[in-house]
Amino acid sequence: MGVTFLQHRTVIGLYSPKVKCNAKLNIDSITTIEKSAILKMIYGVVIVVYVYMICLLLAGAIETASEYSDQTFRMHRSYKIGLHLTNDWDCLMNSANLVVLMIIYSKKQNGIALWIVKYGCPRRYSSAKCSGHQFLSNMFTIWTTILNLVLLVICNTSILNPGPVDNNNLSHLKVMYQNLRGLVPFSGLASKNMPLDAGKLLELQSKIYEDKPDVIVLTETWLSKEHLENEILPDSIYKIYRKDRSKRSHPPDPDNPNKFRRKGGGVLIAVKTGISIENDKIDVSSRAEMISVSLKSNNSCYCITACYRVGTLGENNFNEIEKHLRNVVGRRKFKAHFVVGDFNLPEVNWSDGVSPTLLGGRFIDLFNDLGLTQMINQPTHDKGKVLDLLFCNMISVVENLVVLGKNEICSSDHFGITFSAKMKFRKKVTKRKILNYKKADWIGLNNDLKSVRWDDHLNCDAETGWFRFKKILFHHIHNRIPTITISDKDQPPWFDSDTYQLCLKKEKSTDCDSALIPLL
């Protein structure tokens, strides 16, 4: 037989009927104490490691900043901490001094977790009945927090002094204008489905891909609803807004229906998709060949308007142009408003602001009333006339204004115009994957294609056969030719370096021809 708990206490003289002992309660108390100790240990380890890493990183950042303080080092980029300092034990010990002091203090206070739970309560900061021990612990908490904030400000100076803005990625808006004199052959205007002039379109695209303008303004496009925007410029590079000729934009003369051409005219504005500018068409109801697009970037909103006016049009057309411009100006407040196009007003002297005709005088009064200044002062037509004009209500934002030579953009009797607008924006960096033909396994690709039983796959109709052939071919191509990622240069894949060199050669030959003309 065993001895019971009460018998044992009676024998040793420690039994008392007033004292009740519960062995189960003691076991639970011991278990609770063990759990609390484990939690304290975990909390302590986590906090010590966290504080140690913070101090180590701050010490490394301060050391790195002091090393490069005499050099052209960007302090606001001091996140790149010198990790080579981890091999320097002196630096490690210096950076860990605060942690060592905290560990010693925590040991004295019977654990970090207990100190946080007991003295870390925010209510004790404002308590009037605060013992000296609690006051010291609260002050230590406040001092540690302030120290961390001060060290963060010291290591990252951009908090207080961001420094100058990095303008390397900011650009001004480049605008290209051209009166095309039609992207459709003159002989094709009578056709129901008007074909595009492939030669002129290729010239235009080559110049665009070479100069990479941000905004393109074209007049006399001669396009119709049968032509898609993607046929003119890839929609992945430019977003196109256009207004083709119609009976509404170019109404016929009721007295002489055959006076004006039903096909022709048309205006177009294209905005590059690879720039961080919000652009949208401004809907204005007017019976004129005009279109306006708003451009917004960095809280600056600009507007660009394209206009084509047939020279034989009279008062009704002027009223529609005036209606369009006044609606655009009154609808929204723009920082700058650009109006560019072919107005066919050769009789107007824009520098003196006089005109021998009543209609020309009304145009002068209209632009003066809107605060628009005409900036083209040299011929824009091969007959020596100033037909293509550029108006702006803030001429200080226009720079690098150039009237190009004949056929420099494409074949036309009008000269192109380029200028830059002081509108800062960022260019989007886009990337795409291409096949790296330099590292292609041509022998393996040929063997793979030879091993295919084409008769079994192509014994079907033409549509299904083409789909199968393309699928098999691309499958083997991707297996044998690796791909690389390159930056998109706002140009289609066919416009490579060889095409660019040919464009430069063409420009040089054009310049030589123009230089020889006065000598003949």
C-alpha positions, 0 to 999 in steps of 0.5 A, spaced: 500 500 500 502 506 498 502 512 503 497 518 501 498 525 501 494 527 508 498 521 511 505 524 509 503 531 511 500 528 518 507 524 519 511 530 518 507 535 522 505 539 517 497 537 516 492 543 518 485 542 517 484 549 515 489 549 509 486 546 503 491 543 498 489 541 491 495 538 487 491 539 481 491 546 482 499 546 483 500 543 476 496 548 472 500 553 476 506 550 473 503 549 466 501 556 466 508 559 468 511 555 463 507 557 457 508 565 460 516 563 460 516 560 453 512 566 450 516 571 454 522 568 451 519 568 444 517 575 444 524 577 447 528 573 441 523 577 436 524 584 439 532 583 440 533 581 433 528 586 430 532 592 434 539 589 432 537 589 425 535 596 425 541 598 428 545 594 424 542 597 418 542 604 420 549 604 422 551 601 415 547 607 412 551 612 416 558 609 415 556 609 407 554 616 407 560 619 411 564 615 406 561 618 400 560 625 403 566 628 399 564 625 393 558 626 388 554 621 391 546 622 391 544 622 399 537 621 397 539 614 394 542 612 401 538 605 401 544 602 398 547 600 404 555 598 404 554 591 406 561 590 406 561 593 413 558 586 415 565 583 416 568 589 420 567 587 427 568 594 430 562 596 426 558 591 428 560 592 435 558 599 435 552 598 432 550 593 437 551 597 443 544 599 444 541 592 443 546 590 448 544 595 453 537 594 452 538 586 453 541 588 460 536 592 462 530 587 460 534 582 464 534 586 470 526 587 469 525 580 468 524 579 461 522 584 455 515 581 454 513 583 461 516 590 461 512 591 454 506 588 457 507 592 464 510 599 462 508 599 455 501 601 456 500 609 453 496 610 459 502 610 463 505 616 459 500 621 462 498 617 469 499 622 475 501 616 479 507 614 476 513 611 480 520 612 479 521 605 476 515 606 471 517 613 469 524 611 467 521 605 463 517 610 459 522 615 458 526 609 455 521 607 451 520 615 448 527 616 447 528 609 443 522 611 439 525 618 438 532 615 436 529 611 431 526 617 427 532 621 428 536 616 425 532 615 419 532 622 417 539 622 418 540 616 413 535 618 408 536 626 407 530 626 402 525 626 408 527 633 409 531 635 402 528 631 396 533 635 392 532 637 385 527 633 380 530 628 375 529 631 369 533 626 365 526 622 363 522 629 362 521 631 355 518 637 351 512 635 346 514 634 339 509 636 334 509 635 326 505 638 321 504 636 314 499 638 309 499 631 305 495 633 299 492 626 299 494 619 301 489 617 296 492 618 288 488 623 285 485 618 280 483 614 285 478 619 288 473 617 283 473 610 285 468 607 290 473 604 294 479 609 294 486 605 294 491 608 298 498 611 295 503 606 298 509 610 296 507 616 299 504 612 305 511 609 306 515 616 306 510 619 311 511 613 316 519 612 315 519 620 317 515 619 323 519 613 325 525 616 324 523 623 328 519 620 333 514 626 334 509 625 340 503 629 336 502 628 328 497 633 325 495 632 318 491 635 313 488 634 306 488 626 308 483 624 303 481 619 307 474 616 308 470 611 312 473 605 308 480 606 311 482 604 318 486 608 322 491 602 323 492 602 315 495 609 317 499 608 323 500 602 328 495 603 333 500 600 338 504 606 337 499 612 336 492 613 337 489 617 332 483 622 332 480 624 325 475 627 321 474 625 314 470 629 309 462 629 309 456 633 307 456 636 314 463 638 314 464 640 307 457 642 305 456 643 297 453 649 294 446 649 293 447 653 287 452 649 284 453 642 286 459 640 282 463 646 285 466 643 291 469 636 291 465 631 295 472 627 296 478 629 299 480 634 305 480 631 312 484 632 318 487 628 323 491 628 329 495 622 332 498 622 339 503 617 341 501 612 346 508 611 349 508 618 353 504 619 360 499 624 357 492 624 357 489 625 351 481 626 349 477 628 343 473 635 344 466 634 342 464 640 338 458 640 333 461 644 327 460 644 320 467 645 318 473 640 317 476 641 324 478 637 330 481 638 337 484 634 342 486 635 349 492 634 352 493 633 360 500 632 363 502 634 370 496 638 372 497 642 365 492 642 360 493 643 353 489 643 346 491 642 339 486 644 333 487 642 326 483 645 321 483 645 313 479 650 309 478 650 302 480 657 299 473 658 295 469 657 301 466 664 304 462 667 310 458 660 312 465 656 313 468 662 317 462 662 322 463 655 323 470 655 324 469 661 329 463 657 332 468 651 333 474 655 336 469 659 341 466 653 343 473 650 345 476 656 348 469 657 352 468 649 354 475 649 358 481 653 361 487 651 357 494 653 359 496 653 351 492 652 345 495 651 338 491 652 332 495 649 326 492 647 319 491 650 312 487 656 312 488 658 304 489 665 306 495 668 302 492 675 302 493 676 309 499 680 312 499 676 319 505 680 321 502 687 320 495 684 321 492 687 315 488 684 309 485 687 303 479 682 303 473 683 308 474 675 309 481 676 311 480 681 316 474 677 319 479 672 320 484 677 323 479 680 328 477 673 330 484 670 332 486 677 335 479 676 340 481 669 342 488 671 343 492 667 338 498 669 335 500 667 328 507 664 328 509 662 321 513 668 317 515 664 311 512 661 305 509 654 306 507 652 299 512 651 293 509 657 289 511 662 295 505 663 299 504 662 306 498 658 307 499 653 313 499 657 319 500 656 327 497 660 332 498 660 339 495 664 345 502 663 349 508 663 344 513 663 350 511 655 350 513 654 343 520 653 341 524 650 335 519 652 330 522 650 323 519 650 316 521 644 313 523 643 305 519 641 300 518 633 300 522 632 306 516 629 310 512 626 304 511 628 296 507 634 297 506 641 294 506 644 302 512 644 306 512 641 313 512 644 320 515 642 326 515 645 333 516 643 340 511 645 346 514 646 353 510 641 356 513 636 361 511 629 361 515 622 362 516 617 356 513 610 358 518 604 357 515 599 354 518 592 352 517 586 347 520 579 346 523 578 339 526 572 336 534 572 337 536 569 330 543 570 331 543 564 336 538 560 332 539 552 331 538 552 324 540 545 323 535 543 328 530 547 325 531 544 318 531 537 321 525 538 325 521 540 319 523 535 315 521 530 320 514 532 319 509 528 315 506 534 311 501 530 307 498 527 313 497 534 316 495 538 309 490 533 306 484 538 308 481 544 305 486 551 304 483 554 311 485 548 315 491 547 312 494 554 313 492 553 320 495 547 321 502 549 317 502 555 321 501 552 328 507 546 326 512 552 324 511 556 330 512 550 334 518 548 332 521 556 331 520 557 338 523 550 340 529 552 336 530 560 336 530 563 343 527 570 345 530 576 348 526 582 351 528 589 348 525 596 349 520 598 344 523 604 340 516 606 338 517 604 331 515 597 327 519 591 326 520 593 319 524 599 320 530 597 322 537 600 322 538 599 315 532 602 313 534 608 318 540 609 314 537 609 307 532 615 310 538 619 312 541 618 305 535 620 302 535 626 306 542 628 304 541 627 297 535 632 298 539 637 301 544 637 296 539 638 290 536 644 294 543 647 295 544 646 287 538 649 285 540 657 286 547 655 282 543 653 276 
